[in-house]
Amino acid sequence: MATRDTIECPICHAVPARDRNLEDHLVMVHTKLRLAKFVVAETETLTEADISE
């Protein structure tokens, strides 16, 4: 029987309860400010790649 990888929250690394999906966890557990800060940090990390060669 195939198994799925456990999905964990990218912010707090908690595994959402079986009766909750990741979206529900993010909305119910994290504030808008925390979500915004996470998105900004991830975006900055992706755009600050080393371009020198």
Sequence and secondary structure as in RCSB ss.txt:
>XXXX:A:sequence
MATRDTIECPICHAVPARDRNLEDHLVMVHTKLRLAKFVVAETETLTEADISE
>XXXX:A:secstr
         TTT     TT  HHHHHHHHS HHHHHHHHHHHHHHHHT     
